[in-house]
Amino acid sequence: MQEAIIPAETIENRIYVIREQKVILDSDLARLYEVETKVFNQAVKRNKDRFPEDFMFQLTNEEWNSLRSQFVTSTESKGGRRYNPYVFTEQGIAMLSSVLNSKRAIAVNVQIMRVFVKLRQLAAAPVQEVSELKKLLLLYIEANDHKQQEQDNKIFEIIRVLNNLIDTPAETRQIGFNTGD
């Protein structure tokens, strides 16, 4: 098997579900293929008939704003986009291999297809496997929830002590000599 040039997790993190389809943004694909988004989209536009609506579609303003709100960092500082991005379904990404013919594009496409297959296999995993995974996740959540509760209790205790210090006026003693007046 060919060695991965991009970690599967990197690809998985770029897959979004839009219109009930798993898709990848044009800019993310361009980054993976190591080409400019503009160059990537020009190659696609030259082969527009290879990309019907179920292979590639442009995001609406609402979809793009919703997706952008999920990003930790914004790409607006790099000049932003003049139009909403295109997204590619699994079939569209497979079709890209006929449009982008560099060795890197072919290798990246193979990896992306493997990730999509892996995601489909996970979705089709037997209920027993999913059940076991669910149990492990619940145990993990419970353990972390318990730790979180302990931390919350400590913080509440600190707040209680601080509030008591604020609410209780400190005794004031006179410093110096008492002249008896």
C-alpha positions in Angstrom: 0.0 0.0 0.0 1.2 3.5 -0.9 2.5 5.6 2.0 0.1 8.4 3.0 1.4 11.9 2.2 -1.4 13.5 4.2 -2.6 12.1 7.6 -6.1 10.7 7.3 -7.2 12.9 10.2 -6.3 16.0 8.2 -8.6 14.9 5.5 -11.3 13.8 7.9 -11.2 17.3 9.5 -12.0 18.9 6.2 -15.1 16.8 5.5 -18.4 18.6 6.2 -22.0 17.5 5.9 -23.9 20.0 3.8 -27.3 19.2 2.2 -27.0 15.8 3.7 -23.9 15.0 1.8 -20.3 14.7 2.9 -18.3 17.3 1.0 -14.9 19.1 1.0 -14.4 22.8 0.2 -12.6 23.8 -3.0 -10.0 25.8 -0.9 -9.3 22.7 1.3 -8.9 20.5 -1.7 -6.6 23.1 -3.4 -4.5 23.1 -0.2 -4.3 19.3 -0.1 -3.3 19.3 -3.8 -0.8 22.1 -3.2 -2.3 24.5 -5.8 -3.9 27.9 -5.5 -7.7 27.8 -5.1 -8.0 30.0 -8.1 -6.0 27.6 -10.3 -7.9 24.7 -8.9 -11.3 26.3 -9.7 -10.1 27.3 -13.2 -9.3 23.6 -14.0 -12.7 22.6 -12.8 -14.5 25.3 -14.8 -12.6 24.2 -17.9 -14.3 20.8 -17.4 -17.6 22.0 -16.1 -19.6 19.2 -17.8 -17.7 16.6 -15.6 -19.2 18.1 -12.5 -23.0 17.9 -12.3 -24.8 19.3 -9.2 -24.5 16.0 -7.3 -20.7 16.1 -7.8 -20.1 19.7 -7.0 -22.3 22.7 -5.9 -21.8 26.2 -4.7 -22.7 27.1 -1.2 -25.6 29.5 -0.5 -24.8 32.6 1.6 -26.5 30.9 4.6 -24.6 27.7 4.2 -21.3 29.5 3.8 -22.0 31.8 6.9 -22.9 28.7 9.0 -19.8 26.8 7.9 -17.6 29.8 8.5 -18.9 30.2 12.0 -17.5 26.7 12.7 -13.9 27.7 11.8 -11.6 28.6 14.6 -9.6 31.0 12.4 -10.8 33.1 9.6 -9.3 33.3 6.1 -10.7 36.8 5.7 -7.3 38.3 6.5 -6.0 36.9 3.3 -8.3 39.0 1.2 -11.4 36.9 1.6 -13.4 35.4 -1.1 -15.4 37.2 -3.8 -17.9 34.4 -4.1 -19.2 31.5 -2.0 -17.0 28.4 -2.3 -17.8 25.3 -4.2 -17.9 22.0 -2.4 -17.2 18.5 -3.9 -19.0 15.3 -3.0 -17.1 12.0 -3.0 -18.1 11.5 -6.7 -16.8 15.0 -7.5 -13.5 14.3 -5.9 -13.2 11.0 -7.8 -13.9 13.0 -11.0 -11.1 15.5 -10.1 -8.6 12.7 -10.8 -9.4 13.0 -14.5 -9.0 16.8 -14.4 -5.9 17.2 -12.1 -3.2 14.9 -13.4 -0.2 15.6 -11.2 1.4 12.8 -9.2 0.5 14.6 -6.0 -3.2 15.1 -7.1 -3.5 11.4 -7.9 -1.9 10.4 -4.5 -4.1 12.8 -2.6 -7.2 11.6 -4.4 -6.4 8.0 -3.5 -6.1 9.0 0.2 -9.3 11.0 0.1 -11.2 8.1 -1.4 -9.8 5.8 1.3 -11.1 8.2 4.0 -14.5 8.3 2.4 -14.6 4.5 2.3 -13.5 4.4 6.0 -16.3 6.8 7.0 -18.8 4.7 5.1 -17.5 1.5 6.8 -17.8 3.2 10.2 -21.4 4.3 9.4 -22.2 0.7 8.4 -20.5 -0.9 11.4 -22.5 -3.6 13.2 -24.6 -2.4 16.1 -22.5 -4.4 18.5 -19.3 -2.5 17.6 -21.2 0.8 17.8 -22.6 -0.3 21.1 -19.1 -1.1 22.5 -17.8 2.2 21.3 -20.8 4.0 22.8 -20.1 2.3 26.2 -16.4 3.4 26.1 -17.5 7.0 25.3 -20.0 7.0 28.1 -17.4 5.8 30.6 -15.0 8.4 29.4 -17.6 11.2 29.7 -18.6 10.0 33.2 -15.0 10.0 34.3 -14.4 13.5 33.0 -17.8 14.7 34.3 -16.7 13.5 37.8 -13.4 15.4 37.5 -15.3 18.4 36.2 -17.7 18.3 39.2 -14.7 18.1 41.6 -13.2 21.2 40.0 -16.5 23.0 40.1 -16.9 22.2 43.8 -13.4 23.5 44.5 -14.2 26.7 42.6 -17.5 27.2 44.4 -15.7 26.7 47.8 -13.1 29.4 46.9 -15.9 31.8 45.8 -17.8 31.1 49.1 -14.7 31.9 51.1 -14.0 35.0 49.1 -17.6 36.2 49.6 -17.4 35.6 53.3 -14.2 37.7 53.4 -15.9 40.5 51.5 -19.1 40.3 53.6 -17.4 40.1 57.0 -16.0 43.5 58.0 -12.5 43.2 59.3 -12.0 44.2 63.0 -10.2 47.5 63.1 -7.8 48.1 65.9 -6.3 51.4 66.8 -2.6 51.4 66.4 -0.5 53.7 68.5 -0.8 55.1 72.0 -4.1 55.5 73.8 -4.0 58.8 75.5 -7.1 58.2 77.4 -9.1 61.0 76.0 
